[in-house]
Amino acid sequence: MSEEQILITRYSSRRLYNTNSSEYVTLEEISALIKNGKNIKIIDKQTGEDLTKQYLLQIISDIENKDGNVLPENMLTEIIKSYSNATEKIMPDMVAKTFEFYQNQQSEFLKHLNTKSVNSFTDKSSSELMQDWQSKQFGLMKDFLNPWDKKETTENSSNEKSSLSDKDEIEILKKQMSELKEELNKKK
């Protein structure tokens, strides 16, 4: 994201005003600013309440309605299920780490894909590789978003899982990424 923050105020009429450019904006225009790397903050003009998350969710919802099934329904359902009293404090951090992991894996995959001298989307084995990679990505996201789906043995083991340090979590992620790379190399 760029360093510059664009402040957008919402008036009581629900119109959004970009204070940097001194003009009214739509959600589509805000989405375009975000895609261009701008840092957006949306506040209510009267109360000063930060409405940024609310509008970001609205933009995602609009994309879902317009462009179709960008986010799988079962993943959205799992996110909602994960918002219980016991997990809502760790959920935002877990989603952020999962998405960061996903972005890193995608970047590595695309870097590898771009080094091939032939267009990898045209041959059948590469297409199967892509489908396999996508299914593994979805599985990883689901496992990270809802780790309680797996068997919980005792109360102690669940306490141990929640007390993993950042370093331990990173090591687990590195191991999973290494396993995925091995799987991808086997498919070549």
Protein Blocks (a to p, Z undefined) as FASTA:
>chain_A
ZZbdcdddddfkopacdfklopacdfklmmmmmmnopacddddfklopafklmmmmmmmm
mmmmmnopfbafklmmmmmmmmcfklmmmmmmmmmmmmmmmmmmmmmmmmmmmmpcbdfk
lpmklmmmmmmmmmmmmmmmmmmmmmmlpccfblmlmmmmmmpcfklmmmmmmmmmmmmm
mmmmmmZZ
